[in-house]
């Protein structure tokens, strides 16, 4: 399948790997950069969800999403482990949980991005997790050089697979996109408790920020690893 990601805001905080370990699968290793694990919050607009040779799917081709994530590897192959994925399309939430075991949650989301100014407001009703909120406004700044391999920016943003566990099977779904063109970001406001809804301490420091305007993404069918 293919989809387009627009107005991606990356917020990241370092965290003790021992705190992240219980939130991932025992069949995966927590991926670290200079000894630290990282927690990320990534809000964005998903558009044009489609099969590779077809038009956008009706009713579900466009949605607002915010994921809470950390980073893992399986036998040295790095990827993303989602703690939760929040979306405003009920059908997508249902299908992703049922077919892929991805921890999608229904959320109320309002977002805007225009002229280098963005906002993203999310309310998560209590259920599988405690009630959550994310209110953020920002301004994009100048572009930064392409992320070099082995840099922190590359570690945090250039991930080409995701892992999940579904029906006790460890799955890997490979993805492809051109490297992100990243920009610096000025954060105007941030109120969030999404990290603590997963049992982690809420960060007490400012996040590391990056922004990318767009990416065209291809997904392959998941492969069973174990």
N, C-alpha and C positions, 0 to 999 in steps of 0.2 A: 504494500500500500504506500501511498504518498500523502503528504500533508505539508502545509506551509506554517512556519512559526514566525510570528511577528511581535515586535516590541518586547523582546526578552530582557528582563531585568534579573541579574544574578546577584543575590546577596549571600555571602558566605561568612561563617565564623569557625575558627579552630576549636577543637574539642578533644578531650582525652579519649583515645581509642577504646579504653576499657568501658566508657559510658555508652559508646555506640555498639559495642560487640553484642549485647543481648538483643538489640533491635534488628539484627540481620540474621541470615541463615547460618547455622553451624557449618554448613558445607562451603561457605565462602570465607575469605579473609578480608578483614577491614583494610582498605587501601589508605596509606598515610603519606604525607609529604613532610620530610624532615621530622618524622616521629609523631606528627599530629594528624588526627582524623579531621574531617571537615563536615559541617552541616550546611546545607544550602536551601534557600527558598527561592524559587524561580517562577514568577508570574509571567504570563504571556498570552497572546491571542493565537489560537489554532484555527486555520482556515483551509478550505479546499481539501478536506479529508476525502480520499478517493482511492479506488483501485488503480493500479499503475496504468492501465490502458483505458480508463473510463472517466466520466464526468464526476464532479463532486457529488457525494451521497446526499440524498434529500433529508432534511430535518436535522442532520447531525454533522454537516460539513463545516460548521463554524461554531466555536465555543471558546469561552474564557477558561483558562486553567491556571492553577497554581500548584506546584509540587514542592514537597518537603523531602529532602534527599540526603543521602550520604554516598560514599564511594567505596567500592569493594573490588576484589578480583577473584577469579577462579583459575587456579593453576597459572597465574601470571597474566591472565587476560583481563584488563581493567574494564569496569563498567559502573553503572549507576544502580543503587538500591533505593527504591522509593519507600519512605516511611508513610507517606500519604500523597494522594493526588486529588485535588479538589477541582470540580468542574461544575458548570451551570447547565449541563444537559443530562437529564435523568437517564435517557436511553444509553448514552455513552457510559455513564457510571455503572449501570446494570450489566452491559455487555462486557466491559473490561474486567469486572469482578468475576463474572461467570466463565468467560473463555480463557482468561490469562492469569487470574489470581492477583491482579493488580489492585492495590488498596485504594480504589477510587471512592470519593465521598461527594455527595450532593452539597453544593454551597450556593449561597446568594452572592453574586459578584457584579460589581459595577467598575468599569475600567475606561480610561481615556488616554490617548496619546496623540499629540499634534504639535508640530513646530518645536520639537525637542523637549516638550513638557509632558509628563505622564503622571497618571494616578491609577491606583488599583485598590479597591475596597472589597473585602471579603468578610462574610459572616458564615460561620459553620455552626449548625445546630447540634446540640449534644446528641450523641448516639454511640457509635463505635468509639469515638473520642469525646473528650470534654468539649464544651462549647469553645469555639475558636474565633479569632478575629485577626485581620491583617489590614491595616490602613496605611498607605504609603503614597507619598508624592515626591517627584524627583525632576531633575533637569539633566539632559544629556550634554556632555561637553565635547572635547576634541577626541578624535580617533587616536587609538594607541597602536603601536606596531604589532604585526601578527605575533600571536603567542608562539614562542620558541619551544620545541620539544624539551622536556625536563624542567620547564618553568612552572611556577605555581599557576599562572593563568591557563596554561595548557592542561595541567592536572585537573583544574576545576571545571573547565568548559568543554574540552575536546574529548568527549566520551562517546564511543561508537557502539555501545550495546547496553542493554538493561537486563537485570536479573530479577526473577520472581520465583516463588514456590507456589505451585498449583497442584492440588490433589497429591501432595507429598512428593512431587517431582520438581527438581530444580530445572528451570527454564532459562534460556538465554535468547534474547531477541536482538539481532544485529540491526543497526541503523547506519545510514550514510547521509552526510551533508558536506558541503564545502566548509572549510574552516570559518569560524565566526569572525566577522569584522567587528572588533570590540571598540567601545568608546568608554571614556571616563564618565562618571556620574556624580552630580551633586545631589545629596539627599536633603530634601526640604523637611520631610516629616516621616516618622515611622512609629507606629504602634502595633505591636504584634504579641500574641502569646502562642503562636503555632509550634514553636520548638518545645515549650513546656507541656503541650498537650500530648507529647510522646514520652513524657517521663524524664525529660532532660532539663537541666537548669536553663532558664531563659538567659540568653547572652547579656552580659553587662558591658559589652564594648560595641563600638560601631562596626558595622559589617564591612567587609571588603566588597566593592561594588564594580560591576561591569554591565554594559548594555550592548545589545546587538539588535539591529533593525529587522533582520529577516534571515530565514534559512529555508530552503526547500529540502525536505527530508524524505528519504525512502526507508521503509521498514520491510524486513523479511519475516517469514513465518518463524515462530519460536522453535528452537531445537531443545530436545531433552538431554540434559547433562548427566543426571543421576536420579 
